[in-house]
Amino acid sequence: MQFIDRADIQVAAGNGGDGMVAFRREKYVPAGGPSGGTGGRGGSVFLVAVESLQTLLDFQYNRIFKAEDGKRGAPKNMTGASGDDRTIEVPCGTVVYDAETQAILADLVAPGQTVCVAKGGKGGLGNKCFLTNSNRAPDYALPGKEGEHKFLRLELKLLAEVGIIGLPNAGKSTLISALSAARPKIADYPFTTLIPNLGVVRKPSGDGTVFADIPGLISGAHEGAGLGYEFLRHIERTRLLLHLIDITDEDPIADYVTIQEELKAYGRGLAQRPQILAFNKVDAVDLEDEEIGKAIARLKEISGAPVLVISAVSRVGLDELMQQVWQKLDEMNEKEAEAHSSEVRVL
């Protein structure tokens, strides 16, 4: 399946039906008067979030969506039929922008969450509505109003609790394949991963937690270098970042600093997002080596956080890593619950 996380579409609501000019002409109803009905309402366009979609691929082939027009009013004061609404399914995590004003219209996160992006036009009034004491036979009606017409930009931000980040070839794809049933492409060259990969990792309780393998970031990613800018926005949804650093690299500390600077430059609170740091590929080095020990100590010093040593290939240290992840998520859940309860008490 091709991963598409951005699409431009055009939506048009239905026009309202025209009002009708008609008069009662029945045999035993003298001076029956006006009887033209009002036009029907035009259909509206809605976006709804669904769990069955994971990409915006469908919008690469179908970009124009229109609701049905309302029907014209009828004689005998009958209102025209309303036009059918148009409902468009999008993946959970889709942000909807007005392409012309850049305003955010909706952020569809939860399944079933719905937003009206184009409202149908009202039906025009029939001549019956213009009957007055001074005008007993109005011979005019109003046309239906046009439905809204908009150009929209859809952006998909993946929904995952844990985002795996790091430079290209840090072992992110290998890790998510070791922890979950995901099977991303893995090779011994940079930029193997060209799209974010999702994997469900089971907690000891049996519940599933979604992990996202974010394609490799490089220096300048926030300005569009490499693949980073296209996928930095997917990290916005994550609650916890799992930062992998290749311990076999020439300067792993510089690698850590590079990623931190990119998160800070991108903004949106990514640099303040809780992180778990892990040196990967320890199966390829001697942990007793003095330089390796210095690198681990140096990273602890500049980050002020514990540093794990793991090997996604040989599964060394993965149990300890997952214990750290579950513990961190539990702590975050407790803090959020306390904050929510305090807000309720204030209200």
C-alpha positions as CSV (number, residue, x, y, z in Angstrom):
1,M,0.0,0.0,0.0
2,Q,1.4,3.4,-1.0
3,F,1.6,5.8,1.9
4,I,0.2,9.3,1.1
5,D,-0.1,11.7,4.0
6,R,-1.0,14.9,2.2
7,A,-3.8,15.7,-0.4
8,D,-5.6,18.6,-1.9
9,I,-9.3,18.2,-2.6
10,Q,-12.2,20.3,-3.7
11,V,-15.6,20.1,-2.1
12,A,-18.9,21.6,-3.3
13,A,-22.1,21.5,-1.4
14,G,-25.4,21.2,-3.2
15,N,-27.3,24.3,-4.3
16,G,-30.8,25.0,-2.9
17,G,-33.7,24.3,-5.1
18,D,-35.6,27.2,-6.7
19,G,-38.9,28.3,-5.3
20,M,-41.9,27.8,-7.5
21,V,-44.6,30.2,-8.8
22,A,-47.9,28.4,-8.9
23,F,-51.6,29.2,-8.2
24,R,-54.5,27.1,-7.1
25,R,-56.8,26.5,-10.0
26,E,-59.4,24.1,-8.6
27,K,-63.0,24.0,-9.8
28,Y,-64.7,25.0,-6.6
29,V,-62.0,27.1,-5.1
30,P,-62.5,30.6,-6.4
31,A,-59.4,32.9,-6.1
32,G,-57.4,30.0,-4.8
33,G,-54.3,32.2,-4.5
34,P,-50.6,31.4,-4.7
35,S,-49.5,27.8,-4.0
36,G,-45.8,27.6,-5.1
37,G,-43.6,25.6,-2.7
38,T,-40.2,26.3,-1.4
39,G,-37.1,24.7,-2.9
40,G,-35.3,21.9,-1.1
41,R,-32.1,22.3,0.9
42,G,-28.8,21.4,-0.9
43,G,-26.8,18.6,0.5
44,S,-23.8,19.3,2.7
45,V,-20.3,17.7,2.6
46,F,-19.0,16.0,5.7
47,L,-15.6,14.5,6.6
48,V,-15.7,11.5,9.0
49,A,-12.7,9.8,10.6
50,V,-12.5,6.0,10.3
51,E,-10.1,3.4,11.6
52,S,-10.1,1.3,8.5
53,L,-8.0,3.9,6.5
54,Q,-4.3,4.4,7.1
55,T,-3.4,6.7,4.2
56,L,-4.8,9.5,2.0
57,L,-4.1,7.4,-1.1
58,D,-7.7,7.5,-2.3
59,F,-7.5,11.3,-2.7
60,Q,-4.7,11.0,-5.3
61,Y,-7.3,9.7,-7.8
62,N,-10.5,11.4,-6.7
63,R,-10.1,15.1,-5.8
64,I,-13.6,16.6,-6.4
65,F,-16.5,15.8,-4.1
66,K,-20.0,17.3,-4.6
67,A,-23.2,16.9,-2.7
68,E,-26.6,16.7,-4.4
69,D,-28.6,19.8,-5.3
70,G,-32.0,20.4,-3.7
71,K,-35.1,19.9,-5.8
72,R,-37.3,22.7,-7.0
73,G,-40.5,23.5,-5.1
74,A,-43.8,22.1,-6.4
75,P,-47.4,23.2,-6.7
76,K,-49.9,22.8,-3.8
77,N,-47.3,24.3,-1.4
78,M,-45.1,21.3,-1.6
79,T,-41.5,21.8,-0.6
80,G,-38.8,20.3,-2.9
81,A,-36.8,17.3,-1.8
82,S,-33.5,18.0,0.0
83,G,-30.3,17.0,-1.7
84,D,-28.4,14.0,-0.3
85,D,-25.4,14.9,1.8
86,R,-21.9,13.7,0.8
87,T,-19.8,11.9,3.4
88,I,-16.1,11.5,2.8
89,E,-14.1,9.0,4.9
90,V,-10.6,10.0,6.1
91,P,-8.0,8.3,8.3
92,C,-8.0,9.1,12.1
93,G,-5.4,11.8,12.6
94,T,-6.3,13.9,9.6
95,V,-6.0,17.6,10.0
96,V,-8.3,19.6,7.6
97,Y,-7.1,23.0,6.4
98,D,-8.8,25.7,4.3
99,A,-6.3,25.8,1.4
100,E,-7.0,29.5,0.7
101,T,-6.9,30.9,4.2
102,Q,-4.6,28.2,5.8
103,A,-7.1,28.1,8.7
104,I,-7.5,24.7,10.5
105,L,-11.1,23.6,10.1
106,A,-10.9,20.4,12.0
107,D,-8.5,17.8,13.6
108,L,-10.2,14.5,13.2
109,V,-8.6,12.2,15.8
110,A,-11.3,9.9,17.2
111,P,-13.2,7.3,15.1
112,G,-16.5,8.6,14.1
113,Q,-15.6,12.3,14.6
114,T,-17.3,14.3,11.9
115,V,-17.1,17.8,10.6
116,C,-19.2,19.7,8.0
117,V,-16.8,21.3,5.6
118,A,-19.3,22.7,3.1
119,K,-22.8,23.6,4.0
120,G,-25.7,23.2,1.5
121,G,-27.6,26.2,0.2
122,K,-31.1,27.0,1.4
123,G,-34.0,26.5,-0.9
124,G,-35.6,29.5,-2.5
125,L,-39.0,30.7,-1.2
126,G,-42.1,29.9,-3.4
127,N,-44.6,32.6,-4.2
128,K,-46.9,31.4,-1.4
129,C,-44.4,32.9,1.1
130,F,-44.9,36.4,-0.4
131,L,-48.7,36.5,0.1
132,T,-49.8,39.7,1.9
133,N,-52.9,41.7,2.3
134,S,-51.7,44.2,-0.3
135,N,-50.4,41.6,-2.7
136,R,-52.9,38.7,-3.1
137,A,-51.3,37.2,-6.2
138,P,-47.5,37.4,-6.0
139,D,-46.0,36.1,-9.3
140,Y,-42.4,35.7,-8.3
141,A,-40.3,33.3,-6.2
142,L,-36.7,33.2,-5.1
143,P,-33.9,31.1,-6.6
144,G,-32.1,28.7,-4.3
145,K,-28.9,29.8,-2.6
146,E,-25.6,28.3,-3.8
147,G,-23.9,25.8,-1.6
148,E,-20.5,26.4,-0.1
149,H,-17.5,25.6,-2.3
150,K,-14.0,25.1,-0.8
151,F,-10.5,24.0,-1.5
152,L,-9.2,21.9,1.3
153,R,-5.8,20.5,2.2
154,L,-5.7,17.3,4.2
155,E,-2.7,16.3,6.2
156,L,-2.3,13.0,8.0
157,K,-0.5,12.9,11.3
158,L,-0.1,9.3,12.5
159,L,-1.6,8.4,15.8
160,A,1.0,6.6,17.9
161,E,1.9,6.7,21.6
162,V,5.6,6.0,21.0
163,G,7.6,7.4,18.2
164,I,11.0,5.9,17.3
165,I,13.4,8.5,16.1
166,G,17.1,8.8,15.2
167,L,19.4,9.3,12.3
168,P,19.2,7.1,9.2
169,N,20.4,3.6,9.7
170,A,20.2,3.9,13.5
171,G,18.2,0.6,13.6
172,K,14.6,2.0,14.0
173,S,13.0,-0.4,11.6
174,T,14.9,-3.4,13.1
175,L,13.6,-2.4,16.5
176,I,9.9,-2.1,15.5
177,S,10.1,-5.4,13.7
178,A,11.6,-7.0,16.8
179,L,8.9,-5.5,19.1
180,S,5.8,-6.0,16.9
181,A,4.5,-7.8,13.9
182,A,5.4,-4.9,11.6
183,R,7.8,-5.9,8.8
184,P,9.3,-2.8,7.3
185,K,12.0,-2.8,4.7
186,I,15.4,-3.3,6.4
187,A,18.8,-2.9,4.7
188,D,22.4,-1.8,5.6
189,Y,22.2,1.6,3.9
190,P,20.7,4.9,5.0
191,F,17.2,6.0,4.1
192,T,15.9,2.5,3.8
193,T,12.6,3.6,5.4
194,L,10.8,6.0,3.1
195,I,7.5,6.0,4.9
196,P,6.4,5.8,8.6
197,N,5.8,2.3,9.8
198,L,3.3,1.5,12.5
199,G,3.5,-1.5,14.8
200,V,1.3,-2.6,17.8
201,V,3.4,-3.7,20.8
202,R,1.6,-5.7,23.5
203,K,1.8,-4.6,27.1
204,P,2.2,-7.2,29.9
205,S,-1.5,-6.5,30.6
206,G,-2.4,-7.6,27.1
207,D,-3.3,-4.1,25.8
208,G,-1.8,-2.9,22.6
209,T,0.3,0.3,22.2
210,V,1.0,1.8,18.8
211,F,4.7,2.5,18.0
212,A,5.7,4.5,14.9
213,D,9.0,4.1,13.1
214,I,9.7,7.7,11.8
215,P,12.0,7.9,8.7
216,G,15.5,9.0,9.4
217,L,16.1,12.7,10.2
218,I,19.2,14.6,9.2
219,S,20.7,18.0,9.9
220,G,18.4,20.6,8.3
221,A,15.4,18.4,8.3
222,H,13.2,21.1,9.7
223,E,14.0,23.2,6.6
224,G,13.2,20.4,4.2
225,A,16.5,18.5,4.0
226,G,16.3,14.8,3.4
227,L,13.0,13.1,4.4
228,G,12.7,14.7,7.8
229,Y,10.4,17.6,7.2
230,E,7.8,15.5,5.5
231,F,7.6,13.2,8.6
232,L,8.4,15.5,11.5
233,R,4.7,16.3,11.8
234,H,4.0,12.6,12.5
235,I,6.0,12.9,15.8
236,E,3.6,15.6,16.9
237,R,1.0,13.0,17.8
238,T,3.3,10.8,19.9
239,R,3.4,11.1,23.7
240,L,6.8,9.5,24.2
241,L,9.9,9.5,21.9
242,L,12.3,6.5,21.8
243,H,15.6,8.0,20.6
244,L,17.9,5.4,19.0
245,I,21.6,6.3,18.6
246,D,24.0,4.1,16.6
247,I,26.8,3.3,19.0
248,T,29.0,2.2,16.1
249,D,28.9,5.6,14.5
250,E,32.0,7.8,14.4
251,D,30.6,10.4,16.8
252,P,27.3,9.1,18.5
253,I,27.2,12.2,20.7
254,A,27.0,14.5,17.7
255,D,24.2,12.3,16.3
256,Y,22.2,12.9,19.5
257,V,22.8,16.6,19.4
258,T,21.8,16.8,15.7
259,I,18.4,15.2,16.4
260,Q,17.8,17.4,19.4
261,E,18.5,20.5,17.4
262,E,16.1,19.4,14.7
263,L,13.3,18.8,17.2
264,K,13.9,22.2,18.7
265,A,14.1,24.0,15.4
266,Y,10.8,22.3,14.2
267,G,9.1,23.6,17.4
268,R,5.5,22.5,18.3
269,G,6.9,21.2,21.7
270,L,8.8,18.3,20.2
271,A,12.0,19.2,22.1
272,Q,10.1,19.0,25.4
273,R,8.5,15.7,24.6
274,P,9.6,13.0,27.1
275,Q,12.4,10.8,25.6
276,I,14.0,7.5,26.4
277,L,17.6,7.3,25.1
278,A,19.1,4.0,23.9
279,F,22.5,3.2,22.2
280,N,21.7,0.6,19.6
281,K,23.9,-2.1,17.9
282,V,25.9,-2.9,21.1
283,D,26.3,-6.4,19.6
284,A,28.8,-4.9,17.2
285,V,31.1,-3.3,19.8
286,D,33.0,-4.2,22.9
287,L,31.3,-2.5,25.9
288,E,34.5,-2.8,27.8
289,D,36.2,-0.5,25.3
290,E,37.2,2.8,26.9
291,E,35.8,5.0,24.1
292,I,32.4,3.3,24.3
293,G,32.3,3.8,28.0
294,K,33.2,7.5,27.6
295,A,30.4,7.9,25.0
296,I,27.8,6.4,27.3
297,A,28.9,8.6,30.2
298,R,29.0,11.7,28.1
299,L,25.5,11.2,26.8
300,K,24.2,10.7,30.3
301,E,25.9,13.9,31.3
302,I,24.6,16.2,28.5
303,S,21.1,14.6,28.5
304,G,20.6,14.3,32.2
305,A,18.7,11.1,31.7
306,P,19.5,7.4,31.9
307,V,20.9,5.8,28.8
308,L,20.1,2.2,27.8
309,V,22.3,-0.1,25.7
310,I,20.5,-2.4,23.4
311,S,20.7,-4.5,20.3
312,A,17.6,-4.8,18.2
313,V,19.1,-7.6,16.1
314,S,20.2,-9.8,19.0
315,R,17.4,-8.5,21.3
316,V,19.9,-7.5,24.0
317,G,18.4,-5.1,26.5
318,L,14.9,-5.0,24.9
319,D,13.2,-6.3,28.1
320,E,14.7,-3.4,30.1
321,L,13.8,-1.0,27.3
322,M,10.2,-2.0,27.3
323,Q,10.0,-1.8,31.1
324,Q,11.2,1.8,30.8
325,V,8.6,2.5,28.1
326,W,5.7,1.1,30.1
327,Q,6.8,2.8,33.3
328,K,7.1,6.1,31.5
329,L,3.7,5.8,29.9
330,D,2.1,4.8,33.2
331,E,3.6,7.9,34.9
332,M,2.3,10.1,32.1
333,N,-1.1,8.6,32.4
334,E,-1.2,9.2,36.2
335,K,-0.1,12.9,35.7
336,E,-2.8,13.4,33.1
337,A,-5.4,11.8,35.3
338,E,-4.4,14.1,38.3
339,A,-4.5,17.1,36.1
340,H,-7.9,16.2,34.8
341,S,-9.3,15.6,38.2
342,S,-8.0,19.0,39.5
343,E,-9.6,20.7,36.5
344,V,-12.9,19.0,37.4
345,R,-12.7,20.2,41.0
346,V,-12.0,23.8,39.9
347,L,-15.0,23.7,37.6
